Amino acid sequence: MTTAAGGPPSPNTPSKLALGLLTGAVIGASLAGFVSGCVLGRTSLVVLSLALPAAYGLVAFLASLPRWGREAAAVPVRALALIEEREAVRGESSDVPVQFELSVVPDGAPGFRVGIRQEINLVELPDYRPRGIVVVEYPPDRPWKARIVKRPTPEWERRVAGARLDSVPGPAMREESGPGCAGCLLTVLGLLLGVGAVLLPFHTELFAVVEDGTGTARPAVTSSSESSSSESSSSESSSATITVTSATGTVALGPGQSMLDQGELRKAVESLTPGGEPRQALAVVVQDRQLTVVLNPADGVPGAGAPGAGKGPGFDPRSLPYERIPGLVEEARSTLGVKAPKSWQLTADGTTGALTLRIVVTGESGSATLEADGRGQVLRRNGG
């Protein structure tokens, strides 16, 4: 039988490099998708990030089945081998790993040197001295996977007793233990590409969540008119940006300011009603540095001579219990069981009846809600 005496396959073949790149991309995309889905609260993204590596592993398993079948069907080759070197590595059990370098001389084929590592019992270790002859077994297409046969058949024992072998010149073949430098670099590159492919579509939402949680400056909020009849007034200063249309009014504070500062929320609401003209609101949404008022279109546009509040559903946003709101927010942040609260949002709604204040606090352990009436008296709490 003729065997190939060439060395083990290189770890940097194009197929293996491509596989390393793809594996890194799958790992990066899965990790980034899982974290992004948890931060943004998107269950579908979390499920997809968990399904991706499972699907990739299944495909890789199915693709490997033919190769495993061929390897299992191959009849191993047995040959005599001369022990050139032996080095035992200290172990904690009776079987210790031993590094062998062998000169293998198969029947009817060129000899070759191979380096292997195999566990040998301490009691049997004296039987494997340098220059001793042993029987080895290896796959015909992978001679570097040779193993010493510890209990050969009587026929092979007779061959060992009468054999005289010479050393085979040349370096010893050794199985490649790692993917190589190029393979590692491509795997890292794939990891970065996978992370970038997931973060790029969601970077705006992720940065917004991070900014809300850390208090860093957010971009100034702008708005355009929704129709030709809408009035849009925008005044920018170092402290706030005010935008008013026919449907909404928005005030965005600058860095270092908060709607919970004394008198800040009242001033922001009054800045949306120039000249003191009342205007009905369908809802008021307050965050740390942003106020949004959903206006009642039936009341007309401020400054256009429209009648005052009172048409259709809604409430006067100037009637909010401003003095109670900072305390309600603090109570929601500290008493509802939300771990490490990062952001809060107050929504005032009076379209279906009495004015109701709803404060939602979000943190590491989830979110919780506190509800109060139009006077700021707490009605109910839903803990995190």
SVG drawing of the C-alpha trace seen along z (x, -y; Angstrom):
<svg xmlns="http://www.w3.org/2000/svg" viewBox="-65 -89 84 103">
<polyline fill="none" stroke="black" stroke-width="0.4" points="0.0,0.0 1.3,-3.4 0.9,-6.3 1.5,-9.9 4.4,-11.1 3.6,-14.8 3.0,-17.1 -0.4,-18.0 -2.6,-20.4 -1.9,-24.0 -4.3,-25.9 -4.2,-28.9 -5.9,-27.3 -8.5,-29.6 -11.4,-27.5 -10.2,-27.5 -9.5,-31.3 -13.0,-31.9 -14.5,-29.7 -12.6,-31.6 -13.9,-34.9 -17.5,-33.6 -17.3,-32.2 -16.0,-35.5 -18.8,-37.4 -21.5,-35.0 -20.1,-35.4 -19.9,-39.2 -23.4,-39.6 -24.9,-37.3 -23.3,-39.1 -24.1,-42.6 -27.7,-41.6 -28.3,-40.1 -27.0,-43.2 -28.8,-45.6 -32.0,-43.7 -31.8,-43.8 -31.0,-47.5 -33.7,-48.4 -36.3,-46.0 -36.7,-44.2 -37.5,-40.6 -37.3,-39.7 -33.7,-40.9 -32.8,-38.8 -34.4,-35.7 -32.6,-36.2 -29.2,-36.7 -29.7,-33.4 -31.0,-31.5 -28.1,-32.7 -25.3,-30.7 -27.6,-27.7 -28.4,-27.7 -24.7,-28.2 -23.7,-25.3 -26.3,-23.0 -25.1,-23.9 -21.5,-23.3 -22.4,-20.0 -24.3,-18.8 -21.5,-20.0 -19.0,-17.9 -20.9,-14.7 -19.6,-13.5 -16.0,-14.1 -16.5,-12.3 -18.1,-9.4 -15.1,-9.1 -12.7,-9.2 -14.7,-6.6 -14.7,-4.3 -11.0,-4.5 -9.1,-1.3 -6.2,-2.4 -2.6,-1.5 -0.4,0.4 3.4,0.2 6.5,0.6 8.1,-2.5 11.4,-3.4 11.2,-5.6 13.6,-8.5 12.8,-10.7 10.5,-10.4 9.6,-13.2 7.1,-12.7 5.0,-15.5 4.2,-15.5 0.5,-14.6 -1.7,-14.3 -2.9,-10.7 -1.4,-7.3 -1.6,-8.1 0.9,-10.8 1.1,-12.6 4.2,-11.6 5.7,-13.5 7.1,-10.9 9.1,-11.4 8.9,-8.3 10.5,-7.0 7.6,-5.1 8.4,-2.5 5.3,-1.2 5.3,1.8 5.9,1.0 5.9,-2.8 8.5,-5.5 9.2,-6.0 8.6,-9.3 9.1,-10.9 6.2,-12.0 5.7,-13.7 2.8,-12.6 1.5,-13.1 -0.1,-10.1 -1.0,-9.2 1.0,-6.3 0.6,-4.6 3.5,-5.2 3.9,-1.4 4.3,-0.9 6.5,-3.9 9.8,-1.8 8.5,0.2 8.8,-2.8 12.5,-3.7 14.3,-5.5 15.5,-3.2 12.7,-0.8 10.4,0.5 6.6,0.2 3.5,0.8 1.7,-2.3 -1.7,-2.8 -2.7,-5.8 -5.3,-6.9 -3.9,-6.3 -4.5,-10.0 -3.4,-11.5 -0.2,-9.9 0.5,-12.7 -2.4,-11.2 -0.4,-8.1 -1.0,-6.3 1.0,-3.7 -0.8,-0.4 -0.4,0.6 -1.7,4.2 -0.6,5.4 -1.7,8.8 0.7,11.8 1.7,11.5 2.8,7.9 4.5,8.8 6.6,11.3 7.4,8.7 8.5,6.3 10.8,8.9 12.6,9.6 12.7,6.1 15.7,3.9 14.8,0.3 17.0,-2.7 16.1,-6.3 14.2,-8.2 15.9,-11.5 14.1,-14.8 11.8,-16.8 9.0,-15.3 5.4,-15.9 3.2,-17.4 -0.5,-18.1 -1.2,-21.8 -2.7,-22.9 -4.0,-26.3 -5.4,-28.4 -2.3,-30.4 -1.7,-34.1 -3.6,-34.9 -6.6,-32.8 -6.7,-34.6 -6.6,-38.0 -9.4,-37.1 -11.5,-35.7 -11.1,-39.0 -11.9,-40.9 -15.1,-38.8 -16.0,-39.6 -15.7,-43.3 -17.7,-43.1 -20.5,-41.2 -20.7,-43.7 -20.7,-46.6 -23.4,-45.0 -25.8,-44.9 -24.9,-48.2 -25.0,-50.3 -28.8,-50.0 -29.5,-50.7 -26.8,-53.1 -29.1,-56.1 -31.5,-54.3 -28.6,-52.9 -26.9,-56.2 -30.2,-57.8 -30.6,-55.3 -27.1,-55.8 -27.4,-59.5 -30.7,-59.4 -29.1,-57.1 -25.9,-59.0 -27.1,-62.6 -24.8,-63.6 -25.8,-66.3 -28.5,-65.4 -28.8,-67.2 -31.2,-70.1 -34.7,-69.0 -36.1,-70.6 -39.4,-70.2 -40.9,-71.2 -44.5,-72.3 -46.8,-69.6 -48.8,-71.7 -48.8,-75.1 -51.3,-76.4 -49.0,-75.4 -47.1,-78.0 -43.5,-77.0 -41.5,-79.2 -38.1,-78.2 -35.9,-80.2 -32.4,-78.8 -30.3,-80.0 -27.6,-78.6 -30.2,-77.3 -33.1,-75.8 -34.6,-75.2 -38.3,-75.9 -40.4,-74.6 -44.1,-75.2 -46.3,-73.8 -50.1,-73.4 -49.9,-70.0 -47.1,-70.0 -44.9,-72.2 -41.4,-71.1 -38.8,-72.6 -35.4,-71.0 -33.0,-72.2 -29.3,-72.5 -26.6,-70.6 -26.6,-70.8 -30.3,-71.7 -33.3,-69.6 -37.0,-70.0 -36.9,-69.1 -35.0,-72.3 -37.1,-74.8 -39.5,-76.6 -38.0,-75.1 -41.0,-73.0 -43.5,-75.9 -41.3,-78.2 -41.0,-75.7 -44.8,-75.3 -45.4,-79.0 -42.9,-79.5 -45.3,-77.5 -48.1,-80.0 -46.8,-83.4 -48.7,-86.4 -50.4,-84.3 -52.9,-82.8 -54.3,-79.5 -54.2,-76.5 -55.8,-73.1 -53.4,-70.1 -54.2,-66.5 -51.1,-65.2 -47.9,-66.5 -44.7,-64.3 -41.8,-65.4 -38.3,-63.9 -35.2,-65.1 -34.3,-67.8 -37.3,-67.7 -40.9,-68.8 -43.4,-67.8 -47.0,-69.1 -49.5,-67.5 -51.8,-70.5 -55.5,-70.4 -55.9,-71.4 -59.4,-72.7 -58.0,-75.5 -56.2,-77.1 -52.6,-78.3 -51.3,-80.6 -50.9,-84.2 -53.4,-83.9 -56.3,-85.3 -57.9,-82.0 -60.3,-81.6 -58.8,-80.3 -59.0,-76.9 -62.3,-75.1 -63.0,-73.5 -63.0,-69.8 -61.1,-67.4 -57.9,-68.3 -56.7,-70.3 -54.7,-73.5 -51.1,-72.5 -50.5,-75.4 -52.7,-73.6 -50.2,-70.9 -49.1,-70.5 -45.6,-71.8 -44.5,-71.8 -45.4,-68.2 -43.8,-66.8 -40.1,-66.7 -41.2,-64.8 -43.3,-62.4 -40.3,-61.6 -38.0,-61.1 -40.5,-58.8 -40.9,-56.7 -37.1,-56.4 -36.5,-55.4 -39.5,-53.4 -40.7,-51.3 -37.8,-48.7 -36.1,-49.6 -32.4,-48.8 -30.1,-51.6 -32.8,-53.8 -31.4,-55.4 -34.3,-57.4 -37.8,-58.6 -40.8,-59.9 -43.9,-61.7 -47.0,-61.7 -50.0,-63.9 -53.3,-62.8 -56.7,-64.3 -58.4,-63.4 -60.7,-60.7 -61.7,-62.5 -59.8,-63.7 -56.2,-64.6 -53.8,-61.7 -50.1,-61.8 -48.1,-58.6 -44.4,-58.4 -42.4,-55.5 -38.9,-54.8 -36.5,-52.5 -33.4,-50.9 -31.3,-47.7 -34.0,-45.5 -36.8,-46.8 -39.4,-49.5 -42.0,-50.6 -44.9,-53.0 -46.4,-55.5 -49.8,-57.2 -51.1,-60.3 -54.1,-62.6 -54.2,-66.2 -53.3,-67.5 -50.2,-65.3 -51.7,-62.8 -50.5,-59.2 -53.2,-56.8 -51.3,-53.6 -47.8,-52.1 -46.7,-49.2 -43.2,-48.1 -40.3,-46.8"/>
</svg>
